């Protein structure tokens, strides 16, 4: 009799634990997003052509990408905009589910976050004022004032490149790249360092004002979207990564790249050993 009660209690306990674990697994970030019908995405809106305000409207590759993702998931995308140096802390604080950015995939970021399959190259280039004959190649920025985004991988690449020059670059950090471009136009800096896709877009939009200095410098790097590196976010990041690869294979991502960059990038499905 005592043995029978013991077995019954053991079975009940096992069922309770199993039910609790199943409920916990179903209550992760992805499950909550699907239940709410809304996915919150954090970004800055001063990183054209990925994310910017055009005639009062939110536009860019990020907007198109997450619109497609929302359709595939059957949820609405809710954007949360703030300065870039507050985006990653906002993700960690739970203000949103994912970061659009995108951000350069680096060793330091992979240690702290999970990043999706690359959506574009992030190789660094220089933008100068049109007609400036003092800067004809990247090394001509030696000893000069150059603008770059605060808390960006482009900043790290510029600092690394500066150390190889005869004179260190006078690096000026900006919360918004738009402010850096404004200072370039006003002559307060002689150049701005940013990723080649961004630089090419700005030069195209402001023909006659800015020019791209070639070749690009630094190590070959890639942009990806960012999610949390925890069990709660695992299924969500897995799904966004799968969707990214799916959009590469079915051609949707290439169309977005051609639309916003004027070219398409052949990117790997994963970056496991970043250049820096």
Residue pairs with C-beta under 8 A, 6 or more apart in sequence:
28 231
28 232
28 233
28 234
28 235
28 236
29 97
29 228
29 232
29 233
29 235
29 236
30 235
30 236
30 239
31 235
33 39
33 73
33 75
33 97
33 236
34 73
34 74
34 75
36 75
37 74
37 75
37 76
38 75
38 76
38 77
38 78
39 66
39 69
39 70
39 73
39 75
39 76
39 77
39 78
39 97
39 98
40 78
40 79
40 80
40 95
40 96
40 97
40 98
41 66
41 77
41 78
41 79
41 80
41 96
41 97
41 98
41 99
41 100
42 80
42 81
42 82
42 87
42 90
42 91
42 95
42 96
42 98
42 99
42 100
43 51
43 62
43 79
43 80
43 81
43 87
43 99
43 100
43 101
44 51
44 81
44 82
44 83
44 84
44 87
44 101
44 176
45 51
45 52
45 53
45 58
45 81
46 52
46 84
46 176
46 177
46 178
47 60
47 84
47 101
47 177
47 198
48 60
48 198
48 201
48 202
48 205
49 60
49 61
49 197
49 198
49 201
49 260
49 261
50 60
50 61
50 62
50 100
50 101
50 102
50 120
50 197
50 198
50 223
50 260
51 58
51 60
51 61
51 62
51 63
51 100
51 101
52 58
52 59
52 60
53 59
58 79
58 81
60 260
61 119
61 120
61 256
61 257
61 259
61 260
61 261
62 100
62 101
62 102
64 256
64 259
64 260
65 100
65 119
65 247
65 253
65 256
66 77
66 100
67 77
68 243
68 247
68 252
69 77
69 240
69 243
70 76
70 77
72 243
72 246
73 239
73 243
80 90
80 95
80 96
82 90
83 175
83 176
84 101
84 149
84 150
84 151
84 152
84 175
84 176
85 150
85 151
85 175
87 99
87 101
88 99
88 103
88 113
88 226
90 96
91 98
91 99
91 113
91 226
91 227
91 228
92 228
97 227
97 233
97 236
98 225
98 226
98 227
98 236
98 240
99 225
99 226
99 227
100 225
101 223
101 225
101 226
102 119
102 120
102 223
102 224
102 225
102 226
103 109
103 115
103 152
103 153
103 223
103 224
103 225
103 226
104 122
104 152
104 153
104 154
104 195
104 221
104 222
104 223
105 115
105 118
105 122
105 221
105 222
105 223
105 224
105 271
105 274
106 153
106 156
106 221
106 274
106 276
107 274
107 276
109 115
109 226
110 274
112 229
113 226
113 227
113 228
113 229
114 226
114 227
114 228
114 229
114 233
114 237
115 224
115 225
115 226
115 227
115 271
116 224
116 225
116 226
116 227
116 237
116 240
116 241
116 244
117 224
117 241
117 244
117 245
117 248
117 267
117 268
117 269
117 270
118 222
118 223
118 224
118 265
118 267
118 268
118 271
119 223
119 224
119 225
119 244
119 253
119 257
119 267
120 195
120 197
120 222
120 223
120 257
120 261
120 265
120 267
121 195
121 196
121 197
121 220
121 221
121 222
121 223
121 265
121 267
122 153
122 154
122 195
122 196
122 197
122 221
122 222
122 223
123 195
123 196
123 216
123 218
123 219
123 220
123 221
124 154
124 157
124 158
124 161
124 193
124 194
124 195
124 196
124 216
124 217
124 218
124 221
125 193
125 194
125 195
125 196
125 199
125 200
125 212
125 213
125 214
125 216
125 217
126 135
126 138
126 141
126 146
126 191
126 192
126 193
126 199
126 212
126 213
126 217
127 181
127 184
127 191
127 192
127 193
127 194
127 199
127 202
127 203
127 210
127 211
127 212
127 213
128 135
128 184
128 190
128 191
128 210
128 211
128 213
129 184
129 185
129 187
129 190
129 209
129 210
129 211
130 208
130 209
130 210
130 211
131 211
132 190
132 211
134 140
134 190
135 141
135 144
135 190
135 191
135 213
136 213
137 213
138 161
138 213
138 215
138 216
138 217
139 165
140 213
141 165
141 169
141 190
141 191
141 193
142 162
142 165
142 166
142 167
142 168
142 169
143 165
143 166
143 167
143 168
143 169
143 170
144 169
144 170
144 190
144 191
145 169
145 170
145 172
145 188
145 189
145 190
146 158
146 169
146 170
146 171
146 172
146 189
146 190
146 191
146 192
146 193
147 172
147 173
147 174
147 177
147 179
147 180
147 181
147 183
147 184
147 189
147 191
147 192
147 193
148 154
148 155
148 158
148 171
148 172
148 173
148 174
148 180
148 192
148 193
148 194
149 155
149 173
149 174
149 175
149 176
149 177
149 180
149 194
150 173
150 174
150 175
153 221
153 276
154 193
154 194
154 195
155 171
155 173
156 276
157 193
157 217
157 218
157 219
157 221
157 276
158 169
158 171
158 193
159 169
159 171
160 218
160 276
161 169
161 217
161 218
162 168
162 169
162 171
172 180
172 183
172 189
174 180
174 183
177 192
177 194
177 198
180 189
180 192
180 194
181 192
181 202
181 210
183 189
184 190
184 191
184 192
184 210
185 209
185 210
191 213
192 199
194 202
195 223
196 212
196 216
197 223
197 260
197 261
197 265
199 212
200 212
200 261
200 262
201 260
201 261
201 262
202 210
203 210
203 211
203 212
204 262
219 275
219 276
220 275
221 274
221 275
221 276
222 267
222 268
222 271
224 271
225 240
225 244
227 233
227 236
227 237
227 240
228 237
244 253
245 269
247 253
247 256
248 254
248 267
248 269
254 264
257 263
257 264
257 265
258 264
